[in-house]
Amino acid sequence: MRINADFTQRVAVHFDQTEWAASPAEGVERKMLDRIGDEVARATTIVRFAPGSAFAAHTHDGGEEYLVLDGVFQDETGDFPVGSYVRNPPTSSHTPSASQGATILVKLHQFDPNDRTTVRRSINGADHVPLFKDDHETVEMRSWPSGQVVPIDAPGGAEVFVIDGGFTEQGEDFARWDWLRLPPGTRTELRAGPDGARVWMKSGHLSGMV
């Protein structure tokens, strides 16, 4: 399976214009943003867990990172409410579930194979939260007030996911839970919408995909 797999291209996925698709786990649905592979894949996905749903225990050979967008996500290490950002590095394993239901943004098989850093952070209550940084990538949460123009210089590419509010880029409007992927070498501007914008951003990590 290949979805938005040409990393030389700008890609926009709007949450309200994309249908949910069933996953192999009962009660778990997803909206695929990009994907290379079948059930074991390099993937960026919005995943919705119905109350009481779960995935079987599994190991993340290529690592996993996720941001909790709604509800409470759970595994053996604890409960992760809205605003939780988690990195489970390669070789880690868990049994994820959501007794109350949850929606997450999740990225799989995109880590440096030698990365062994576990991260558990909350993005709540701050305008800028650095989440992770190494030679391969920078991950952060950023907030911008209404109308702010934000220059983006992305020699290694970037992804911008709207948590709240919205922005405009190249005349295209992005709202809550919309996703924009910018190819390496992009220079552009984002303009925060009338309600401002709070976004999750990852940059520097797409050079090896081109």
N, C-alpha and C positions, 0 to 999 in steps of 0.2 A: 504494500500500500504506500502510495506517495501523495501527500497532501501539502501544497505550498512548499515543495521541496527544492525549488530553484532559489538559492540564497543570494543570487545577484539581483533579485527583484524586490521592490517594495511590496509589502503585503498588508492589507487591512482586513480584519474580520470584525464585524459588528454583531454583538451579542444578540440583539433583538431580531437580526435577519438570518440567524443560524439555528437549525433544528437540533433538538436533542436526539442522540442515537444510543441504543441499548449497548451495554457492555456485557462481557461474559458472566458478570456477577449480578445476581438478582437484586433489583432495586437500585442499581448504579447506572447512571446515564452520563453521556459526555458530549461535549462539543469540541471537535478536533481543530486546532489552530494550525499546527504543522505536524507532519509525521513522515518518517521513513521507516517502514517495517510493519509487521502485523501486530500480534499481541505483545511481542517483545520488540520495542521500537524506540528510536530516537523520536521523542514526541513532546509537544506542548499542547495541553488540553485543559479545558474547564470540565470538572467532574462534579456531578451532583449525586449525593448519597441520600436515599430515602431513610427515614427513621428506622433504625434496627438493621440496616444493611451493612455488609462487610466484604472485604476481600480475603481470600485465603492467605496464610503466611507465605511470604516470599522474600527473596534476597534481591537487592538492587546492585547488580553487577556494574552498572554504569552510573550509579548514583541517582538520587531523587531530591528535588527541592519543591516546596509547595508553600502557597500563601492561602490562609483560610479566609474565604470571602463571606461566608454565612454559616450559622450554626456552630457546632463543636465537632471537630475531628479528633479521633482517638487512636492510640495504639498502646503497647505495653508500657511506654515511657510516660504516659499521662494524657490529659485532656488539652486540646489546643483550640481555644475559642477564636472568634473573628479577630483578625489582625495578627494572628500568629504566623511567623515565617520560620520554616524548618528546612534544614539541609541534612539529609541522610546520605553520607558519602558511599562510594563504591565499597562493596562487601557487606554493607549493613543489611539488616533484615528486620521485618516487623509484620504485624497482623493488623491492618488498618480497619477502622469501623466508625460508625456514627450513630450512636443510640438515639440521639435527638434529631438526626439529619444534619447534613453539612454540604457546602459547596466550596470547592478549592480550585485554584489555578495550580497545575502541577507540570513539572518538566522532568523528563526521564532520559537517562543515557546521554547526558550532556556534560559530565564532569571530566576533569583531568583524571586519568586512571590512577594517578598517585595521590589524589586528594583523599585525606582521611579526617577532614575537619567537620565536626558536627556543630550545627548552629541551631539555637532555639531563641528567637527574638520576637518581641512585640513591636508593631509599627504604630501602635496607638499613642496619642498624646504628644506628638512632636511634629514639627514641620519638615524635618530631614532626619532620616534614620539610615546610617550606613549599615548594611546587612552582611556584606561579604566582599573581600577584595583579595585577589592574587594576581599573578602575572598573566592569567588567562582571561579574567573578567572582573567587572565591578557590578555589584548588586546594591540597590538602594531604594528607599521610599522618599519621594519628594512631594512637597505641596507648593502650589503657586496661587497667588491671589488673582482675583478677577482681572482679566485683560493683560496680565503679564506676558511679555514676549520672551520666550526661552530659546536661545540659540542652541542647536544641536550639531556638534562636530563628532562624527562617528567613524573614525578610520577603520575600526574593527567591527562595525555594525552595531545595532542597538535594537532592543525591544522596549515598547512602552505600553503598559496595561493600565487602564483607567480603573481606579478603585472607587473614587467618588468624583462628582463634577464632570468636567470634560475639557477638551481643547480642540483647536482647529489646526490642521497641517495640510498645506497645499490646497486649501479651499474645502477640505473634507472634515466634517465634524465627527468627533469621537466622544462618546458618552460612557456611562457606567458599564464596566466589564467589557468594553471594546479593546481591541489589541492591534497595535501597529508594529510591524517589523521593518527596519530600515537596513538596507544592505551595506556592506563595508564601503567606506569612502563617502557616505552621505553627509551633506551639509544642508541643514534646513532650519526652520523655526517652528516652534509650537506657540500658539496663543491660547492662554487659559480662557475658559468660557465665563459667562456671567456669574456662575456660582464658584469660580475658581476650579482648581484641579488638584487631586491627590492621586499620584501614580506610582506604580512599581516599575522600576527601570533596571534593565540589564544591558551592559555595553562591553564591547571589546572581544566578544566571544565567537563572532561569526566569521572571522578571517579564514579559519581553516575549512569552512564550508564552501568557499568560492573557488 
